[in-house]
């Protein structure tokens, strides 16, 4: 678990998932619970403005001697390497160095408390200087002590508060390492929260080996759940525009053993699709890289697959499946709620727009295994038969087919991706950058996973979907971006002058190509941007911006 923290693989982990926390974790290298308490407390305005972060990290790494601000303060600051990090330490420092009484210390605590008052801190600063002067503490030493104490008016943690948060961070990290499916399911079921969009949580989970099953009208509950095979089934809650009462009512319909699929002769327009009767829903392993993770292999059209790991595409011969197969991966294929799309329409009360979204994202693939075919069937189910549909029905009858043939071309991988983001706000298929990797590689653009092997100071190009933008008040105008590609995330630092020139590009472009200098610092990787440009990445989600 501590290895995960040291590598800053903390997307979704309580309190230590921000860019600043992830940039500090590899430098602090937590080995025990108290290290995590310090980690939670150190990235706060008080310690940052008080210039306490770098001295602590340098002392921990052995690059700087452990020297207290004043010999009298050594017992107060010994546990934090001579650097004040907690509110309790500041109160004791005032009592030891400036001779504060208990009442004065309580006044200081209140000034640093929930209703922080810089005016009161200025008044207390005078008392601090007078008290330290009486104890012979003057000059630079007094200034450093005053700065340490008064900076906490900008917000700093009590040690007890930091310990409570650290316990939750510890538990979150433990679950991410040992029970990842349950961890990500809980996060997905409690959105919005944290720094990252559900789309980024899904991709982070996939990179850590967690498998996903798609939204399926036959199998999905309202919320996401962990299936018996260990994969996460996306819940109906992620269908954009689906009314909660309709989705929950649909999820409450009992599943039952489905009868063998009837033929087109028997039901005509109600015939189920080819996916229910002829397709094998197993995902073969990639012929190029050997990946056999179903969540990383996308069926772009019937019998043709795309590997999200290496961007290889290939075709396989589908094998016949039992004629009653109306479910999909992750559930009993012979168990479901509905017998056809017509049955879905009749029993759920979904509006046409809700049905179209369900078809568009593949949630009706239990009856057709192709999204546009499902869209076609929805139109047939909700509209009176006209000349076009009557012709199509006669063709079905003439060929005695068990599928409702669609004249619409199947979606390609880009169209499926756009449909996923429009209909769910996430995808369990290829990352948008995977579809552009060939072109980007020709332009010398590195993947996020390539950066650790590149040397410090090298000029590099990186590209990705912008998933966070941050401009902290303590960062002197610097902007920090997180870019996500199919292999991970990369951190970009934008200088104030560059941000001023490229403001619209930085804040409006969903995908960026960044050229700059790679920086390695104690295991922390970042690209100091020199040029930025927007690129077409297809579908995207809104970044989480923190200004």
C-alpha positions in Angstrom: 0.0 0.0 0.0 2.8 2.4 0.8 4.3 1.6 -2.6 1.2 3.0 -4.2 1.6 6.2 -2.1 5.3 6.6 -2.9 4.5 6.3 -6.6 1.7 8.8 -6.2 -0.8 6.5 -7.9 -3.5 8.1 -5.8 -6.3 9.0 -8.1 -9.4 8.6 -6.1 -7.6 8.3 -2.7 -9.0 10.6 -0.1 -7.0 13.8 0.7 -3.9 12.7 -1.3 -5.2 12.8 -4.9 -4.6 16.5 -5.8 -1.8 17.5 -8.0 0.1 19.1 -5.2 -0.2 16.0 -3.0 0.8 13.7 -5.9 3.9 15.9 -6.5 4.9 15.6 -2.8 4.3 11.9 -2.1 7.3 10.6 -4.1 9.5 13.1 -2.3 8.2 12.4 1.2 8.1 8.6 0.6 5.7 7.7 3.4 6.7 4.5 5.3 4.3 4.6 8.3 1.0 6.1 9.4 2.6 9.2 10.9 4.2 10.0 7.6 0.7 10.0 6.1 -0.4 12.4 8.9 2.4 14.8 7.9 1.6 14.4 4.2 -2.0 15.4 4.8 -1.0 18.5 6.8 2.0 19.7 4.8 0.0 20.7 1.6 -1.9 23.5 3.2 -1.7 27.3 2.7 -0.2 27.8 6.2 2.9 25.5 5.8 3.3 26.6 2.1 3.3 30.3 2.8 5.4 29.8 5.9 8.1 28.1 3.7 7.9 24.8 5.7 7.4 22.3 2.9 10.8 22.3 1.2 12.8 22.4 4.5 10.9 19.4 5.8 11.3 17.4 2.6 15.0 18.3 2.4 15.6 17.3 6.0 13.7 14.0 5.5 15.9 13.3 2.4 19.1 14.1 4.4 20.0 17.1 2.2 19.6 19.5 5.1 20.5 19.2 8.8 17.7 19.0 11.4 18.0 22.3 13.2 15.1 23.8 15.2 14.2 27.4 14.8 15.6 28.0 18.3 17.2 25.6 20.8 14.3 26.1 23.3 11.9 24.8 20.6 13.6 21.5 20.0 11.2 19.4 22.2 8.2 21.1 20.4 9.5 20.4 16.9 11.5 17.2 17.2 8.8 14.9 15.7 8.6 17.0 12.6 12.3 17.5 12.0 12.5 21.0 13.5 9.8 22.3 11.1 6.4 23.4 12.5 3.5 21.8 10.6 0.6 21.5 13.1 -1.5 24.1 14.9 -0.7 22.6 18.3 3.0 23.2 17.7 2.4 26.8 16.9 0.6 27.3 20.2 3.4 25.6 22.2 6.0 27.7 20.3 4.2 30.9 21.4 4.2 29.7 25.0 7.8 28.6 25.0 9.5 31.3 22.9 7.3 34.3 23.7 6.0 33.4 27.2 2.4 33.3 26.2 -0.1 32.5 28.9 -2.8 29.9 28.5 -5.3 32.6 27.7 -3.1 34.2 25.1 -2.5 30.8 23.5 -6.2 30.3 23.4 -6.7 33.7 21.7 -4.0 32.6 19.1 -5.9 29.3 18.5 -9.1 31.1 17.9 -7.4 33.5 15.4 -6.1 30.5 13.5 -9.4 28.6 13.9 -12.5 28.3 11.7 -13.1 32.0 11.5 -9.5 33.1 10.7 -8.7 36.7 11.3 -5.7 38.3 9.8 -6.4 41.5 11.8 -6.3 39.6 15.1 -3.1 37.8 13.9 -1.5 41.2 13.4 -2.3 42.2 16.9 -0.9 38.8 18.2 2.2 39.4 16.1 3.1 42.4 18.2 2.7 40.4 21.4 4.9 37.6 19.9 7.7 40.0 19.2 7.5 41.6 22.6 7.5 38.3 24.4 10.4 36.9 22.4 12.4 40.0 22.9 12.0 39.6 26.7 13.4 36.0 26.2 16.3 37.3 24.2 15.0 36.0 20.8 15.5 38.7 18.2 16.7 39.2 14.6 16.3 36.5 11.9 15.4 33.8 14.4 12.5 35.9 15.7 11.3 36.7 12.2 11.3 33.0 11.2 9.3 32.1 14.3 6.8 35.0 13.7 6.4 34.0 10.0 5.8 30.3 11.0 3.1 31.3 13.4 1.3 34.0 11.5 1.2 32.1 8.2 -1.2 29.7 9.8 -3.8 32.4 9.7 -4.0 31.3 6.0 -5.1 27.8 7.2 -3.2 25.0 8.8 -4.3 21.7 10.3 -4.4 20.7 14.0 -2.5 17.4 14.3 -5.6 15.6 15.5 -7.5 16.8 12.4 -4.6 15.6 10.2 -4.6 12.2 11.9 -8.3 11.8 11.3 -7.9 12.6 7.6 -4.9 10.4 7.4 -6.9 7.4 8.7 -9.4 7.9 5.9 -6.5 8.3 3.3 -5.0 5.1 4.7 -8.2 3.2 4.4 -8.8 4.5 0.8 -5.3 3.5 -0.3 -5.7 0.0 1.3 -9.0 -0.6 -0.6 -7.5 0.7 -3.8 -4.6 -1.8 -3.5 -6.5 -4.9 -2.1 -10.1 -4.4 -3.2 -9.9 -2.3 -6.3 -13.2 -3.3 -7.8 -15.1 -2.4 -4.6 -13.1 0.8 -4.3 -13.9 2.1 -7.8 -17.5 1.0 -7.6 -17.9 3.0 -4.4 -16.4 6.1 -6.0 -18.6 5.8 -9.1 -21.7 5.4 -7.0 -20.9 8.6 -5.0 -20.3 11.2 -7.6 -19.7 14.1 -7.8 -16.7 14.1 -5.4 -13.0 14.5 -5.4 -10.7 15.9 -8.2 -11.5 13.5 -11.0 -14.4 12.9 -13.4 -15.9 9.3 -13.5 -14.4 8.9 -17.0 -10.9 9.3 -15.5 -11.7 6.9 -12.6 -12.7 4.3 -15.1 -9.5 4.7 -17.1 -7.4 4.6 -13.9 -9.2 1.4 -12.8 -8.6 -0.2 -16.2 -4.9 0.6 -16.1 -4.8 -1.2 -12.7 -6.4 -4.3 -14.1 -10.0 -3.7 -13.1 -12.5 -5.0 -15.8 -15.8 -3.4 -16.6 -19.0 -4.6 -18.1 -21.2 -2.2 -20.1 -24.6 -0.8 -19.2 -27.1 -3.5 -20.1 -30.9 -3.3 -19.9 -31.0 -7.0 -19.0 -28.3 -6.9 -16.2 -27.6 -3.4 -14.9 -28.8 -2.2 -11.5 -29.4 1.5 -10.9 -26.0 1.8 -9.2 -22.8 0.2 -10.3 -22.0 -3.1 -8.7 -19.2 -5.8 -8.6 -20.2 -8.9 -10.6 -19.5 -12.4 -9.6 -16.5 -12.5 -12.0 -14.9 -9.5 -10.3 -15.7 -7.0 -13.0 -17.7 -3.7 -12.4 -21.1 -3.5 -14.0 -21.8 0.1 -14.9 -25.2 1.2 -13.5 -28.1 2.8 -15.2 -27.4 5.9 -13.1 -24.8 6.8 -15.8 -27.4 7.0 -18.6 -27.6 10.7 -19.4 -31.2 11.9 -19.4 -32.7 8.7 -18.0 -35.2 9.6 -15.3 -34.2 8.3 -11.9 -37.7 6.8 -11.2 -37.7 5.0 -14.5 -34.2 3.7 -14.1 -34.8 2.5 -10.6 -38.1 0.9 -11.6 -36.4 -0.9 -14.5 -33.6 -2.1 -12.3 -36.2 -3.5 -9.8 -37.8 -5.8 -12.4 -37.0 -9.4 -11.5 -34.7 -11.3 -13.8 -35.9 -14.7 -15.0 -34.8 -17.5 -17.2 -35.5 -16.4 -20.7 -37.1 -18.7 -23.3 -35.3 -19.5 -26.5 -35.5 -16.6 -28.9 -38.5 -16.9 -31.2 -38.0 -16.7 -35.0 -38.9 -13.8 -37.2 -41.8 -15.9 -38.6 -43.3 -16.1 -35.1 -42.9 -12.4 -34.0 -42.1 -10.3 -37.1 -41.1 -6.9 -35.9 -40.5 -8.2 -32.3 -37.7 -10.5 -33.4 -34.6 -10.3 -31.2 -31.2 -9.4 -32.8 -28.3 -11.5 -33.9 -26.4 -10.8 -30.7 -29.0 -12.8 -28.8 -28.8 -15.9 -31.0 -25.6 -16.0 -32.9 -22.7 -14.1 -31.4 -20.1 -15.3 -28.9 -19.7 -12.6 -26.3 -16.2 -13.6 -25.2 -13.5 -11.2 -26.2 -10.5 -12.9 -27.8 -7.0 -11.9 -26.8 -5.2 -9.3 -28.9 -3.1 -10.9 -31.7 -0.4 -8.3 -31.3 0.2 -7.8 -27.6 -1.7 -10.7 -26.1 -4.1 -8.6 -23.9 -7.1 -10.6 -22.9 -8.7 -8.1 -20.6 -12.3 -7.7 -21.9 -12.5 -4.1 -20.7 -9.5 -3.2 -22.9 -10.8 -4.9 -26.0 -13.6 -3.1 -28.0 -15.8 -4.8 -30.6 -16.0 -2.0 -33.2 -18.3 -4.0 -35.4 -19.5 -7.6 -35.6 -16.4 -9.8 -35.5 -13.9 -7.0 -35.5 -12.0 -6.0 -32.4 -9.8 -3.1 -31.3 -7.2 -3.4 -28.5 -7.0 -0.3 -26.2 -3.6 -1.4 -25.0 -1.7 -1.4 -28.3 -4.2 0.1 -30.7 -4.2 -3.1 -32.8 -7.4 -4.0 -34.8 -8.3 -7.4 -36.1 -11.1 -9.7 -37.3 -12.2 -13.0 -35.9 -14.8 -15.6 -36.9 -17.7 -15.6 -34.4 -18.8 -18.9 -33.0 -22.5 -19.9 -32.6 -23.9 -19.4 -29.1 -26.9 -21.2 -27.5 -30.2 -19.9 -29.1 -31.4 -18.5 -25.7 -28.5 -16.3 -25.1 -30.1 -12.9 -24.4 -27.7 -11.6 -21.7 -24.2 -10.3 -22.1 -20.8 -10.5 -20.3 -20.9 -10.6 -16.6 -24.3 -12.1 -16.0 -26.0 -15.4 -16.7 -26.6 -15.2 -20.4 -29.9 -17.0 -20.1 -31.2 -14.7 -17.4 -32.6 -11.2 -18.0 -35.6 -8.9 -17.7 -36.9 -8.5 -21.2 -37.5 -10.7 -24.3 -37.1 -8.0 -26.9 -36.8 -4.2 -27.5 -40.6 -4.1 -28.0 -40.9 -5.7 -24.5 -38.6 -3.0 -23.1 -40.7 -0.3 -24.6 -43.9 -1.8 -23.4 -42.9 -2.5 -19.8 -40.6 0.5 -18.8 -42.4 3.6 -19.9 -39.2 5.1 -21.2 -39.5 8.1 -23.5 -38.2 8.0 -27.0 -35.1 10.1 -26.2 -34.3 7.8 -23.3 -34.6 4.7 -25.5 -32.4 6.3 -28.2 -29.7 7.1 -25.6 -29.9 3.5 -24.3 -29.5 2.2 -27.9 -26.7 4.7 -28.7 -24.5 3.6 -25.8 -25.1 -0.2 -26.4 -27.4 -0.8 -23.4 -29.8 -2.6 -25.8 -27.1 -4.8 -27.3 -28.5 -7.8 -25.6 -31.0 -7.9 -28.5 -28.8 -6.9 -31.5 -25.0 -6.6 -30.6 -24.8 -3.5 -32.8 -25.9 0.0 -31.7 -27.3 1.3 -34.9 -29.3 -1.9 -35.3 -30.7 -1.2 -31.8 -31.5 2.4 -32.8 -33.4 1.0 -35.9 -35.3 -1.4 -33.7 -36.3 1.4 -31.3 -37.6 3.4 -34.1 -39.7 0.4 -35.3 -41.0 -0.1 -31.8 -42.0 3.5 -31.0 -43.4 4.5 -34.4 -46.2 3.1 -36.5 -45.0 1.0 -39.4 -44.5 3.0 -42.6 -43.5 2.0 -46.1 -39.8 1.8 -45.3 -40.3 -0.4 -42.3 -42.9 -2.6 -44.0 -40.4 -3.2 -46.8 -37.8 -4.1 -44.2 -40.2 -6.5 -42.4 -41.1 -8.2 -45.7 -37.4 -8.7 -46.3 -37.0 -10.3 -42.9 -39.9 -12.6 -43.5 -38.6 -13.6 -46.9 -35.2 -14.6 -45.5 -36.7 -16.1 -42.4 -34.0 -14.3 -40.4 -33.8 -14.2 -36.6 -32.4 -10.6 -36.6 -34.0 -7.3 -37.4 -31.8 -6.2 -40.2 -30.8 -2.6 -40.2 -29.9 -0.6 -43.3 -27.7 1.7 -41.1 -24.0 1.3 -41.3 -22.5 0.0 -38.0 -20.7 2.6 -35.8 -17.0 2.8 -36.1 -14.7 3.1 -33.1 -14.8 7.0 -33.2 -18.6 7.1 -33.4 -18.9 4.6 -30.5 -16.6 6.7 -28.4 -18.5 9.9 -29.1 -21.8 8.0 -28.3 -20.3 6.8 -25.0 -19.2 10.2 -23.8 -22.5 11.8 -25.0 -24.7 9.2 -23.4 -22.7 8.3 -20.3 -19.9 10.8 -19.8 -17.4 7.9 -19.8 -16.4 4.9 -21.9 -15.1 1.5 -21.0 -13.7 1.2 -24.6 -10.5 2.8 -26.0 -9.3 6.1 -24.7 -9.7 9.0 -27.2 -5.9 9.3 -27.4 -5.5 5.7 -28.4 -7.4 6.4 -31.6 -4.9 9.2 -32.4 -1.7 7.4 -31.3 -0.4 6.6 -34.8 -0.6 10.2 -35.9 0.9 11.5 -32.6 3.8 9.0 -32.7 4.7 10.3 -36.1 4.9 13.8 -34.6 7.2 12.6 -31.8 4.6 12.8 -29.1 5.4 10.6 -26.1 2.8 8.7 -24.0 2.6 9.4 -20.3 4.1 6.0 -19.6 7.2 6.9 -21.7 8.1 9.9 -19.6 9.9 8.0 -16.7 12.4 6.6 -19.2 13.2 10.1 -20.7 16.1 12.0 -19.3 15.7 15.1 -17.1 16.0 18.3 -19.1 15.0 16.7 -22.4 12.7 18.6 -24.7 9.5 16.5 -25.1 6.0 16.6 -26.6 3.0 15.2 -24.7 -0.7 15.3 -25.5 -3.9 14.3 -23.8 -7.3 15.1 -22.6 -7.2 17.9 -20.0 -8.7 16.4 -16.8 -7.8 19.1 -14.3 -6.7 22.7 -14.3 -5.4 24.4 -11.2 -4.2 27.9 -10.4 -3.6 27.9 -6.6 -3.5 31.3 -4.8 -0.1 30.3 -3.4 1.4 29.4 -6.8 2.3 33.0 -7.9 0.3 32.8 -11.1 1.5 29.4 -12.3 -1.1 27.1 -13.7 -0.9 23.3 -13.4 -2.6 21.0 -15.9 -3.2 17.2 -15.8 -3.3 15.5 -19.2 -4.7 12.0 -19.6 -3.9 9.6 -22.4 -4.4 5.8 -22.8 -1.4 5.0 -20.6 -1.8 7.4 -17.7 -1.5 11.0 -16.7 1.2 13.6 -17.3 1.6 16.9 -15.3 2.2 20.2 -17.1 3.4 23.5 -15.6 2.4 26.7 -17.3 4.3 29.9 -16.5 2.3 33.0 -15.8 3.5 34.8 -18.9 2.7 31.8 -21.1 -0.7 31.5 -19.5 -1.5 35.1 -20.2 -0.6 34.7 -23.9 -2.4 31.3 -24.3 -5.3 31.8 -21.8 -8.1 30.8 -24.2 -6.2 27.7 -25.3 -5.5 26.6 -21.8 -9.0 27.1 -20.4 -11.1 26.1 -23.4 -9.3 23.4 -25.3 -10.3 19.9 -24.1 -7.3 18.3 -25.7 -3.8 19.8 -25.7 -0.4 19.1 -27.3 2.3 20.5 -25.1 6.0 21.0 -26.0 8.4 21.7 -23.2 11.2 20.6 -20.9 10.9 17.4 -18.9 11.7 17.8 -15.2 12.6 15.0 -12.9 12.7 15.8 -9.2 12.8 13.1 -6.6 10.6 10.8 -8.6 8.2 13.6 -9.6 7.7 14.1 -13.4 6.4 17.3 -15.0 6.7 19.1 -18.3 7.5 22.8 -18.1 5.5 24.1 -21.0 7.0 26.3 -23.7 4.3 25.9 -26.4 0.7 24.7 -26.2 -1.9 24.0 -28.9 -5.3 22.5 -29.0 -5.8 19.3 -31.0 -8.8 17.3 -32.1 -9.3 14.4 -29.8 -12.9 13.6 -30.6 -15.1 13.1 -27.7 -14.1 14.4 -24.2 -15.5 15.3 -20.8 -15.3 18.6 -19.0 -12.2 19.0 -16.9 -12.4 19.6 -13.1 -11.1 23.2 -12.8 -9.8 24.6 -9.5 -8.9 28.2 -9.6 
